[in-house]
């Protein structure tokens, strides 16, 4: 992967997104799309993601986050573009 073509974003996902496998499936989708970064549950019930990849892959990943896995009920997604994170893997925290 060429790092110069990487873009990054922070993604906050709200709704019924904890206790439904959201982090597990986010990790799986990130690996399918060659996205690096991490996902974690926040104390306010949301899921927080830092993601980095090519524009096309990151856009696809963000689109997936708007629905999430089958049991999730996403009510809102907030995306902020940030400088590249220089991550080399995707992990669950």
Secondary structure, DSSP 8 states (H G I E B T S, - for coil): --GGG-EEEEEEEEEE-SSSSHHHHHHHHHHHTT-EEEEEE-TTS-EEEEEEE-HHHHHHHHHHHTT-STT-EEEEEEEEEES-----SEEE-
